[in-house]
Amino acid sequence: MTYAAELMNRARKRAAYRRTVRELGALDRNTRLDLDIYEGDIPRIAQKAVYGA
């Protein structure tokens, strides 16, 4: 992979991470709790969803 392609890939993943954090954070508290998502876990969940294990 070229350097430019790698930068683009990283930028896309970072945007997906930020979008996931924003969307999970926008859920109301009861919905998050129904899904067993606690506010402090949102960054970790988003990271795993975008970047993998």
PDB file of N, CA, C and O in Angstrom:
ATOM      1  N   MET A   1       0.850  -1.174   0.000  1.00  0.00           N
ATOM      2  CA  MET A   1       0.000   0.000   0.000  1.00  0.00           C
ATOM      3  C   MET A   1       0.898   1.240   0.000  1.00  0.00           C
ATOM      4  O   MET A   1       1.888   1.312   0.728  1.00  0.00           O
ATOM      5  N   THR A   2       0.536   2.178  -0.807  1.00  0.00           N
ATOM      6  CA  THR A   2       1.333   3.400  -0.880  1.00  0.00           C
ATOM      7  C   THR A   2       1.085   4.258   0.348  1.00  0.00           C
ATOM      8  O   THR A   2       0.113   4.063   1.077  1.00  0.00           O
ATOM      9  N   TYR A   3       1.965   5.192   0.558  1.00  0.00           N
ATOM     10  CA  TYR A   3       1.854   6.087   1.699  1.00  0.00           C
ATOM     11  C   TYR A   3       0.567   6.896   1.642  1.00  0.00           C
ATOM     12  O   TYR A   3      -0.118   7.051   2.653  1.00  0.00           O
ATOM     13  N   ALA A   4       0.240   7.410   0.470  1.00  0.00           N
ATOM     14  CA  ALA A   4      -0.984   8.203   0.315  1.00  0.00           C
ATOM     15  C   ALA A   4      -2.226   7.351   0.577  1.00  0.00           C
ATOM     16  O   ALA A   4      -3.172   7.812   1.215  1.00  0.00           O
ATOM     17  N   ALA A   5      -2.224   6.122   0.090  1.00  0.00           N
ATOM     18  CA  ALA A   5      -3.359   5.224   0.317  1.00  0.00           C
ATOM     19  C   ALA A   5      -3.501   4.899   1.798  1.00  0.00           C
ATOM     20  O   ALA A   5      -4.612   4.818   2.321  1.00  0.00           O
ATOM     21  N   GLU A   6      -2.381   4.714   2.462  1.00  0.00           N
ATOM     22  CA  GLU A   6      -2.403   4.438   3.905  1.00  0.00           C
ATOM     23  C   GLU A   6      -2.960   5.630   4.681  1.00  0.00           C
ATOM     24  O   GLU A   6      -3.735   5.451   5.621  1.00  0.00           O
ATOM     25  N   LEU A   7      -2.575   6.831   4.295  1.00  0.00           N
ATOM     26  CA  LEU A   7      -3.106   8.036   4.948  1.00  0.00           C
ATOM     27  C   LEU A   7      -4.612   8.143   4.734  1.00  0.00           C
ATOM     28  O   LEU A   7      -5.347   8.482   5.661  1.00  0.00           O
ATOM     29  N   MET A   8      -5.070   7.861   3.538  1.00  0.00           N
ATOM     30  CA  MET A   8      -6.503   7.908   3.243  1.00  0.00           C
ATOM     31  C   MET A   8      -7.258   6.858   4.061  1.00  0.00           C
ATOM     32  O   MET A   8      -8.334   7.134   4.591  1.00  0.00           O
ATOM     33  N   ASN A   9      -6.699   5.674   4.157  1.00  0.00           N
ATOM     34  CA  ASN A   9      -7.319   4.600   4.930  1.00  0.00           C
ATOM     35  C   ASN A   9      -7.425   4.997   6.406  1.00  0.00           C
ATOM     36  O   ASN A   9      -8.463   4.791   7.034  1.00  0.00           O
ATOM     37  N   ARG A  10      -6.365   5.558   6.947  1.00  0.00           N
ATOM     38  CA  ARG A  10      -6.381   5.997   8.344  1.00  0.00           C
ATOM     39  C   ARG A  10      -7.388   7.118   8.568  1.00  0.00           C
ATOM     40  O   ARG A  10      -8.068   7.148   9.594  1.00  0.00           O
ATOM     41  N   ALA A  11      -7.487   8.031   7.620  1.00  0.00           N
ATOM     42  CA  ALA A  11      -8.443   9.137   7.739  1.00  0.00           C
ATOM     43  C   ALA A  11      -9.874   8.615   7.709  1.00  0.00           C
ATOM     44  O   ALA A  11     -10.723   9.097   8.459  1.00  0.00           O
ATOM     45  N   ARG A  12     -10.152   7.636   6.850  1.00  0.00           N
ATOM     46  CA  ARG A  12     -11.486   7.040   6.783  1.00  0.00           C
ATOM     47  C   ARG A  12     -11.835   6.323   8.084  1.00  0.00           C
ATOM     48  O   ARG A  12     -12.956   6.432   8.581  1.00  0.00           O
ATOM     49  N   LYS A  13     -10.877   5.597   8.627  1.00  0.00           N
ATOM     50  CA  LYS A  13     -11.121   4.888   9.878  1.00  0.00           C
ATOM     51  C   LYS A  13     -11.339   5.862  11.034  1.00  0.00           C
ATOM     52  O   LYS A  13     -12.211   5.644  11.875  1.00  0.00           O
ATOM     53  N   ARG A  14     -10.561   6.919  11.076  1.00  0.00           N
ATOM     54  CA  ARG A  14     -10.725   7.913  12.138  1.00  0.00           C
ATOM     55  C   ARG A  14     -12.105   8.575  12.043  1.00  0.00           C
ATOM     56  O   ARG A  14     -12.757   8.810  13.061  1.00  0.00           O
ATOM     57  N   ALA A  15     -12.541   8.871  10.820  1.00  0.00           N
ATOM     58  CA  ALA A  15     -13.869   9.456  10.626  1.00  0.00           C
ATOM     59  C   ALA A  15     -14.952   8.476  11.062  1.00  0.00           C
ATOM     60  O   ALA A  15     -15.940   8.882  11.675  1.00  0.00           O
ATOM     61  N   ALA A  16     -14.781   7.204  10.756  1.00  0.00           N
ATOM     62  CA  ALA A  16     -15.751   6.190  11.160  1.00  0.00           C
ATOM     63  C   ALA A  16     -15.778   6.055  12.678  1.00  0.00           C
ATOM     64  O   ALA A  16     -16.845   5.881  13.267  1.00  0.00           O
ATOM     65  N   TYR A  17     -14.609   6.133  13.312  1.00  0.00           N
ATOM     66  CA  TYR A  17     -14.537   6.079  14.773  1.00  0.00           C
ATOM     67  C   TYR A  17     -15.297   7.247  15.388  1.00  0.00           C
ATOM     68  O   TYR A  17     -16.115   7.051  16.286  1.00  0.00           O
ATOM     69  N   ARG A  18     -15.032   8.458  14.911  1.00  0.00           N
ATOM     70  CA  ARG A  18     -15.707   9.643  15.461  1.00  0.00           C
ATOM     71  C   ARG A  18     -17.222   9.561  15.247  1.00  0.00           C
ATOM     72  O   ARG A  18     -17.998   9.921  16.132  1.00  0.00           O
ATOM     73  N   ARG A  19     -17.633   9.090  14.076  1.00  0.00           N
ATOM     74  CA  ARG A  19     -19.059   8.956  13.775  1.00  0.00           C
ATOM     75  C   ARG A  19     -19.710   7.926  14.708  1.00  0.00           C
ATOM     76  O   ARG A  19     -20.820   8.144  15.194  1.00  0.00           O
ATOM     77  N   THR A  20     -19.028   6.820  14.955  1.00  0.00           N
ATOM     78  CA  THR A  20     -19.560   5.783  15.835  1.00  0.00           C
ATOM     79  C   THR A  20     -19.696   6.293  17.259  1.00  0.00           C
ATOM     80  O   THR A  20     -20.708   6.045  17.915  1.00  0.00           O
ATOM     81  N   VAL A  21     -18.675   7.008  17.746  1.00  0.00           N
ATOM     82  CA  VAL A  21     -18.742   7.584  19.090  1.00  0.00           C
ATOM     83  C   VAL A  21     -19.909   8.561  19.174  1.00  0.00           C
ATOM     84  O   VAL A  21     -20.664   8.546  20.147  1.00  0.00           O
ATOM     85  N   ARG A  22     -20.058   9.400  18.173  1.00  0.00           N
ATOM     86  CA  ARG A  22     -21.134  10.393  18.165  1.00  0.00           C
ATOM     87  C   ARG A  22     -22.507   9.717  18.150  1.00  0.00           C
ATOM     88  O   ARG A  22     -23.411  10.137  18.873  1.00  0.00           O
ATOM     89  N   GLU A  23     -22.668   8.678  17.337  1.00  0.00           N
ATOM     90  CA  GLU A  23     -23.956   7.994  17.234  1.00  0.00           C
ATOM     91  C   GLU A  23     -24.302   7.238  18.513  1.00  0.00           C
ATOM     92  O   GLU A  23     -25.448   7.267  18.961  1.00  0.00           O
ATOM     93  N   LEU A  24     -23.324   6.567  19.097  1.00  0.00           N
ATOM     94  CA  LEU A  24     -23.583   5.865  20.353  1.00  0.00           C
ATOM     95  C   LEU A  24     -23.878   6.851  21.476  1.00  0.00           C
ATOM     96  O   LEU A  24     -24.735   6.598  22.324  1.00  0.00           O
ATOM     97  N   GLY A  25     -23.171   7.970  21.480  1.00  0.00           N
ATOM     98  CA  GLY A  25     -23.402   8.983  22.493  1.00  0.00           C
ATOM     99  C   GLY A  25     -24.753   9.659  22.353  1.00  0.00           C
ATOM    100  O   GLY A  25     -25.289  10.186  23.328  1.00  0.00           O
ATOM    101  N   ALA A  26     -25.305   9.648  21.154  1.00  0.00           N
ATOM    102  CA  ALA A  26     -26.591  10.296  20.911  1.00  0.00           C
ATOM    103  C   ALA A  26     -27.771   9.436  21.359  1.00  0.00           C
ATOM    104  O   ALA A  26     -28.890   9.932  21.485  1.00  0.00           O
ATOM    105  N   LEU A  27     -27.524   8.159  21.596  1.00  0.00           N
ATOM    106  CA  LEU A  27     -28.601   7.298  22.083  1.00  0.00           C
ATOM    107  C   LEU A  27     -29.026   7.753  23.466  1.00  0.00           C
ATOM    108  O   LEU A  27     -28.200   8.189  24.268  1.00  0.00           O
ATOM    109  N   ASP A  28     -30.323   7.651  23.742  1.00  0.00           N
ATOM    110  CA  ASP A  28     -30.751   8.043  25.086  1.00  0.00           C
ATOM    111  C   ASP A  28     -30.267   6.999  26.093  1.00  0.00           C
ATOM    112  O   ASP A  28     -29.965   5.861  25.736  1.00  0.00           O
ATOM    113  N   ARG A  29     -30.202   7.404  27.321  1.00  0.00           N
ATOM    114  CA  ARG A  29     -29.611   6.587  28.389  1.00  0.00           C
ATOM    115  C   ARG A  29     -30.285   5.220  28.493  1.00  0.00           C
ATOM    116  O   ARG A  29     -29.602   4.205  28.626  1.00  0.00           O
ATOM    117  N   ASN A  30     -31.608   5.185  28.435  1.00  0.00           N
ATOM    118  CA  ASN A  30     -32.320   3.913  28.568  1.00  0.00           C
ATOM    119  C   ASN A  30     -32.007   2.952  27.429  1.00  0.00           C
ATOM    120  O   ASN A  30     -31.872   1.749  27.652  1.00  0.00           O
ATOM    121  N   THR A  31     -31.891   3.468  26.222  1.00  0.00           N
ATOM    122  CA  THR A  31     -31.547   2.615  25.084  1.00  0.00           C
ATOM    123  C   THR A  31     -30.148   2.051  25.254  1.00  0.00           C
ATOM    124  O   THR A  31     -29.917   0.863  25.025  1.00  0.00           O
ATOM    125  N   ARG A  32     -29.198   2.920  25.663  1.00  0.00           N
ATOM    126  CA  ARG A  32     -27.824   2.435  25.893  1.00  0.00           C
ATOM    127  C   ARG A  32     -27.806   1.356  26.962  1.00  0.00           C
ATOM    128  O   ARG A  32     -27.139   0.335  26.797  1.00  0.00           O
ATOM    129  N   LEU A  33     -28.526   1.564  28.050  1.00  0.00           N
ATOM    130  CA  LEU A  33     -28.544   0.569  29.125  1.00  0.00           C
ATOM    131  C   LEU A  33     -29.208  -0.727  28.666  1.00  0.00           C
ATOM    132  O   LEU A  33     -28.782  -1.810  29.067  1.00  0.00           O
ATOM    133  N   ASP A  34     -30.248  -0.634  27.830  1.00  0.00           N
ATOM    134  CA  ASP A  34     -30.867  -1.840  27.279  1.00  0.00           C
ATOM    135  C   ASP A  34     -29.876  -2.639  26.453  1.00  0.00           C
ATOM    136  O   ASP A  34     -29.947  -3.866  26.398  1.00  0.00           O
ATOM    137  N   LEU A  35     -28.952  -1.939  25.814  1.00  0.00           N
ATOM    138  CA  LEU A  35     -27.926  -2.591  24.991  1.00  0.00           C
ATOM    139  C   LEU A  35     -26.659  -2.913  25.785  1.00  0.00           C
ATOM    140  O   LEU A  35     -25.665  -3.363  25.214  1.00  0.00           O
ATOM    141  N   ASP A  36     -26.693  -2.685  27.095  1.00  0.00           N
ATOM    142  CA  ASP A  36     -25.528  -2.880  27.974  1.00  0.00           C
ATOM    143  C   ASP A  36     -24.344  -2.030  27.538  1.00  0.00           C
ATOM    144  O   ASP A  36     -23.197  -2.476  27.585  1.00  0.00           O
ATOM    145  N   ILE A  37     -24.627  -0.811  27.118  1.00  0.00           N
ATOM    146  CA  ILE A  37     -23.586   0.145  26.745  1.00  0.00           C
ATOM    147  C   ILE A  37     -23.573   1.241  27.798  1.00  0.00           C
ATOM    148  O   ILE A  37     -24.545   1.981  27.948  1.00  0.00           O
ATOM    149  N   TYR A  38     -22.481   1.339  28.519  1.00  0.00           N
ATOM    150  CA  TYR A  38     -22.331   2.383  29.511  1.00  0.00           C
ATOM    151  C   TYR A  38     -21.527   3.523  28.895  1.00  0.00           C
ATOM    152  O   TYR A  38     -20.667   3.302  28.043  1.00  0.00           O
ATOM    153  N   GLU A  39     -21.814   4.730  29.333  1.00  0.00           N
ATOM    154  CA  GLU A  39     -21.223   5.913  28.708  1.00  0.00           C
ATOM    155  C   GLU A  39     -19.698   5.824  28.624  1.00  0.00           C
ATOM    156  O   GLU A  39     -19.114   6.201  27.608  1.00  0.00           O
ATOM    157  N   GLY A  40     -19.063   5.338  29.660  1.00  0.00           N
ATOM    158  CA  GLY A  40     -17.605   5.236  29.660  1.00  0.00           C
ATOM    159  C   GLY A  40     -17.056   4.192  28.710  1.00  0.00           C
ATOM    160  O   GLY A  40     -15.869   4.208  28.386  1.00  0.00           O
ATOM    161  N   ASP A  41     -17.912   3.282  28.260  1.00  0.00           N
ATOM    162  CA  ASP A  41     -17.483   2.221  27.348  1.00  0.00           C
ATOM    163  C   ASP A  41     -17.559   2.616  25.883  1.00  0.00           C
ATOM    164  O   ASP A  41     -17.040   1.905  25.023  1.00  0.00           O
ATOM    165  N   ILE A  42     -18.190   3.729  25.592  1.00  0.00           N
ATOM    166  CA  ILE A  42     -18.419   4.118  24.194  1.00  0.00           C
ATOM    167  C   ILE A  42     -17.124   4.211  23.383  1.00  0.00           C
ATOM    168  O   ILE A  42     -17.079   3.655  22.286  1.00  0.00           O
ATOM    169  N   PRO A  43     -16.071   4.881  23.858  1.00  0.00           N
ATOM    170  CA  PRO A  43     -14.848   4.927  23.046  1.00  0.00           C
ATOM    171  C   PRO A  43     -14.253   3.546  22.768  1.00  0.00           C
ATOM    172  O   PRO A  43     -13.762   3.298  21.667  1.00  0.00           O
ATOM    173  N   ARG A  44     -14.293   2.651  23.745  1.00  0.00           N
ATOM    174  CA  ARG A  44     -13.744   1.316  23.551  1.00  0.00           C
ATOM    175  C   ARG A  44     -14.573   0.527  22.541  1.00  0.00           C
ATOM    176  O   ARG A  44     -14.023  -0.176  21.694  1.00  0.00           O
ATOM    177  N   ILE A  45     -15.888   0.645  22.632  1.00  0.00           N
ATOM    178  CA  ILE A  45     -16.782  -0.053  21.697  1.00  0.00           C
ATOM    179  C   ILE A  45     -16.553   0.454  20.279  1.00  0.00           C
ATOM    180  O   ILE A  45     -16.474  -0.335  19.338  1.00  0.00           O
ATOM    181  N   ALA A  46     -16.447   1.771  20.127  1.00  0.00           N
ATOM    182  CA  ALA A  46     -16.222   2.360  18.800  1.00  0.00           C
ATOM    183  C   ALA A  46     -14.866   1.920  18.241  1.00  0.00           C
ATOM    184  O   ALA A  46     -14.750   1.605  17.056  1.00  0.00           O
ATOM    185  N   GLN A  47     -13.865   1.899  19.081  1.00  0.00           N
ATOM    186  CA  GLN A  47     -12.535   1.489  18.618  1.00  0.00           C
ATOM    187  C   GLN A  47     -12.565   0.052  18.137  1.00  0.00           C
ATOM    188  O   GLN A  47     -12.018  -0.259  17.079  1.00  0.00           O
ATOM    189  N   LYS A  48     -13.195  -0.828  18.900  1.00  0.00           N
ATOM    190  CA  LYS A  48     -13.276  -2.222  18.504  1.00  0.00           C
ATOM    191  C   LYS A  48     -14.071  -2.396  17.209  1.00  0.00           C
ATOM    192  O   LYS A  48     -13.713  -3.209  16.357  1.00  0.00           O
ATOM    193  N   ALA A  49     -15.158  -1.621  17.066  1.00  0.00           N
ATOM    194  CA  ALA A  49     -15.989  -1.718  15.872  1.00  0.00           C
ATOM    195  C   ALA A  49     -15.238  -1.281  14.616  1.00  0.00           C
ATOM    196  O   ALA A  49     -15.398  -1.879  13.552  1.00  0.00           O
ATOM    197  N   VAL A  50     -14.423  -0.244  14.743  1.00  0.00           N
ATOM    198  CA  VAL A  50     -13.749   0.314  13.572  1.00  0.00           C
ATOM    199  C   VAL A  50     -12.403  -0.364  13.312  1.00  0.00           C
ATOM    200  O   VAL A  50     -12.098  -0.731  12.177  1.00  0.00           O
ATOM    201  N   TYR A  51     -11.610  -0.526  14.355  1.00  0.00           N
ATOM    202  CA  TYR A  51     -10.235  -1.013  14.197  1.00  0.00           C
ATOM    203  C   TYR A  51     -10.083  -2.504  14.454  1.00  0.00           C
ATOM    204  O   TYR A  51      -9.021  -3.069  14.196  1.00  0.00           O
ATOM    205  N   GLY A  52     -11.131  -3.151  14.961  1.00  0.00           N
ATOM    206  CA  GLY A  52     -11.052  -4.569  15.260  1.00  0.00           C
ATOM    207  C   GLY A  52     -10.541  -4.811  16.671  1.00  0.00           C
ATOM    208  O   GLY A  52     -10.388  -3.882  17.464  1.00  0.00           O
ATOM    209  N   ALA A  53     -10.288  -6.045  16.958  1.00  0.00           N
ATOM    210  CA  ALA A  53      -9.867  -6.453  18.310  1.00  0.00           C
ATOM    211  C   ALA A  53      -8.630  -5.726  18.669  1.00  0.00           C
ATOM    212  O   ALA A  53      -8.098  -5.914  19.763  1.00  0.00           O
TER     213      ALA A  53
END
